[in-house]
Amino acid sequence: MIYKFRVILDAKEDIFRDIAIEKEATLEDLHNTIVNAFGFDGSEMASFYTCDDEWNQEDEIPLFDTGDVPGEMRIMNNFILEDNLDKYQSKIIYVYDFFNMWTFLVELAAIEEKEQGESYPTLLFSHGELPEEAPDKKFEAEEGDFDENDEDLDMFEGDDSFEDYGFEENWN
């Protein structure tokens, strides 16, 4: 079976690529296909993020293990597409280059039979030109996530105990 994805740049303009890839491919294979489809050089770090139906970001799936304990994180090459994406869980977020934050909304559009003689992965359709710079991202907390009147913010008020650590004397 073939998974057909629409990969949309999170921008005001309509910029997207339609990609076909085998269901046995990994998220790393999908990452490489997206990099090629949009003309990136592939030298930057990237991650996929699971999300809900409203595109709310959930768990990170990085290209490389960046955790404190080696082997603790699941990375892209450990995720087989058919095991992690189906018609019920069909959306993921892809971020390329964490300095510029190229952000893409990736949606599984169709699951179809493999076409005889076709090689995969393949770019099916391309719409729009990638801008010179990544679109600005607006980071917003959900309502209720931050309360400036929270008592926890006051816990260090009037507390000079940080001076006991001797940073001043030991600073090079």
N, C-alpha and C positions, 0 to 999 in steps of 0.2 A: 504494500500500500504506500501511497505518496501523500505527504502532508503538504498542503498549500497554505502558505502564510502571507498575510499582508503586513508589511513592516512600515509603519508611519512615523515620520519625524514629528516629534511633539513641538509643533510650530504653528503660526497663524496660517501660513501658506500650505497648500496641499502638496506634500512631497512624500511619495511612498514607492515601495518596490514590492512586487508580488514574486514570491519565491516558492519553488517546489523542491522538496527534499524527502528522502526515504524515511519511513517511520523508524527504522533501526538506527538512524543517525543520532549523534549526541548533541547536547546543547553547544558543545565546542564546535561541532560541524556547522550548526546554525549560526553561531557567532562568526565563523570564518566566511560563511556565505553572505551574511549581512555586511561585513567589512568590505568584501569584494563588490557587492551590489551598490554600495554607496561611495566606493572609491577611496576608502581610508587605506592607510599603509599597513595597518595591523600591528603597529608597534606600541600601542597604548593598552593599559589595563581596561578590563571590561567586566561587567556583571549582568546577569539576568536577575530579575526579582519576580517571585510569584506575586500574584495580586488577586483581588476579588473582581467581581463583575463591574465594579465602579472604578477600576484602575487604581485602587488604593494599594500601595506597595506593602508587601509582607516580607517573606524570607529571601535573603540574598543567596545567589549561586554564583560565586566568583570564577574567573578564569583560572586563577591559581589559589592555592591554600594560603590564606592570609591570617589564619587564626593563631592563637598563642600556643596551642597544642597541635603539632603536625599530625595530619590525618584525621583530625576531628571534624573539619568542615567538608561538606560534599561539594565538589567542584564540577564545572561544566562537563568534563569528559566522563563523569560518573552518572550523568543523567541521560538516559535513552528517551528520545522524544515520545515513543508510544507508551512508555511506562509513566510518563509525567504529564502529558497533554492529551486530551481527548475532547470530544464534543461537549463535555460538561465542564472541563477545566481548560478553557481555550485561550486565555489571555496571559501574557507575561510582559514585563517591562525590560527593556534592554538599555543599558547605559554604557557608552563607549567614551573613554578618555575622561577621567575624573577631574582633570583641570578645566576642561571645557564643557563637560556634562552634555554630550550629545545624547539625547534621550529619545527612545523609540518605543512606540506602543506596538506590540507584536500580537497579532490575533490569528488563530487557526481558522482559516476560512473554509477549508474543505478537506475531506479525506477521500481520495479517489484511487482507482486502480492504476498501477504502473503502466505507462504507455510503452508499447514495444518499440525498441530501437532508440528510446530517449535515455540520455545520461543525466544523472542527478548528483548533486544539487544543480538547479538551473534557475536563472532569472527569467521569469515569465513576462513581466511587464514593469516598466519604469515610468514614473510620472513626476515631473518637477526636478529642478536642479538644486543640489545641496548648496546652501549659502556658504560664503567664505568663513563665517564664524557661527558657532553654535548659538541657537536662540537662547535668550536670557531665561533663566529658570526662576520662578517665584516659589520660595519655600514658605509654606504656611502651616502652622500648627492647626490641628482640628480643634474646634471649639471645646473647651473644657480640658485641653491638654496642659495649659499653662495658666496659672492664676497668680498674678503679681502680689496678691494679698495672702498668699500661702504662708502658713506659719514656718515651714521648712526654710524659707528664705531668710528668716530672722534668726536662725539658730547660731550664727556667728557674730551677731551684733554685740558689740561691747566686749568681745572675747579677744584678748591679746595673747592667748597661749601659743599662737603661731611663732611668736618671737622666741620661744623657748627652744626652737629647733636649731638655732645657731647658724642660720644660712649666711648671715653677714660675715661672720668670722671665717667661714670655710669657703667662701666664694673666691674663685681664682680670678 
